[in-house]
Structure formats: C-alpha cells, structure tokens
Amino acid sequence: MKFKLMTLSFLSLFIFSASFSQLVAPASQERLSFMFDYYSKQMNMKFKFPKGMVEEKIVDSTMYRPHANARPLDGIFYGIKPKDSNNLSIAFALYPKSEPISRDTVIYGHASKSFARKLNYLLDTRPLFEEKNGELVRIGRSNILDATKMNIFEGQELKKYGADCAGLVDVPLEIPFLGKYHKLKILFMEKRTEGEAYLYYFYNDGVDVNKYIEKTKYMWVFK
C-alpha cells in the first residue's frame, strides 16, 4: 500500500491528554463510559459494538509508560476484549481538536515518516541535550519505529473510516501493559475538523491480532 501524506499531532494529543488524565484517575467505570460516549459524540464519531466481544473494565492508564523514558498513555475511556481470549485487550483513546487543521497541512504537511518520528518521541522522551565537558551536546534518539513498515490507509479503506488520515502501526513495548500484555498495534485516525482517535490492540504471542482487527474493523469511525 502506498504511503500517503498525513498529519497526526502528538504534541496536541498530549496537551489534551494532560487535562484528560486529571479526569481519568478518579473516575468510576460509569463515569469513564459516559465520557467515552460524550467525547465520541463531540467528535462526530459512531460506535457499533462488535460481535464476539465483551466490555472490559478500564483501569487508570495514566501511570503506564510503554518504555522507561516514554510519556504515559492516557486519554483512554473505554475497553473491550474477545470472549474467546484472555490474551488481547482493545483500549479506546480520543482527543478532540481545539482548532481545525488546515486541509493543506493534512495533504502536504507531514508524511508517514513524520508520524513515526513523533511516535518515537512518545516512546523515548529523554532530553535533547546533555552536558559534556562544559558544553551542551545533542542526544540522538534511537528510531524505535520504522516508517516504511507503517500501513497507511487510502482510497475506499480510508473513506470507510471517515478520516483524513488513518492507518496501522506496530509499537514495540519495553514494559508490558497491565503487567501482562507484551505487544501493541495501534490503529490511528484523524479528522482535521474533529480530532484524533486511537485503538490500542494490546496482545501476546500466539494471538492472531490481525484476526481481531478484521473482526473489529469499522466499529468506531468518523461520520
């Protein structure tokens, strides 16, 4: 699949998630479900509960960091899991936009390499500089993600998500989620007038994650 120019602003994502995290930590399960419905409607999204799945209790994710130097994953309000497996969990995260992104930015502003670079920042937030012999020296971060391996949706596939850009990316985990899930695949969507939405597929070896992605395809999309 060809890679399409796109934009996903992880900087704005964490500006919103910082305020969301204050809501997530003390919230009850009912409150989280309410916020998921509220923000989905606010972002003009629709959700159809998929067959073969059950709701999963959401725990506070604001303290979870996928890597030792990473920012926490937050903004998660809802979760489901398959009835036939305890080795996969799907978490929903969403971040409304405060201002629409220009169409020119969506088309011309950022390629998939830019998205991978920003996601690498999510996974590794060490300072850009360190002091050596009285001088500030730039630190080169490792590129955890390979942009060429990203699956960027286009054509009818993209249209079905109602998004300006969307795709799938594998994210290696250094720290298992909830102490039990060792792998992560992210389905990301952005609509310039609404915001960003993410499906985190946490799973373990032996699980055919692509089978569950296929089962849950288009369950949560922009209108």
Order of alpha helices (4+ residues) and beta strands (2+ residues): alpha-alpha-beta-beta-beta-beta-alpha-beta-beta-beta-alpha-beta-beta-beta-alpha-beta
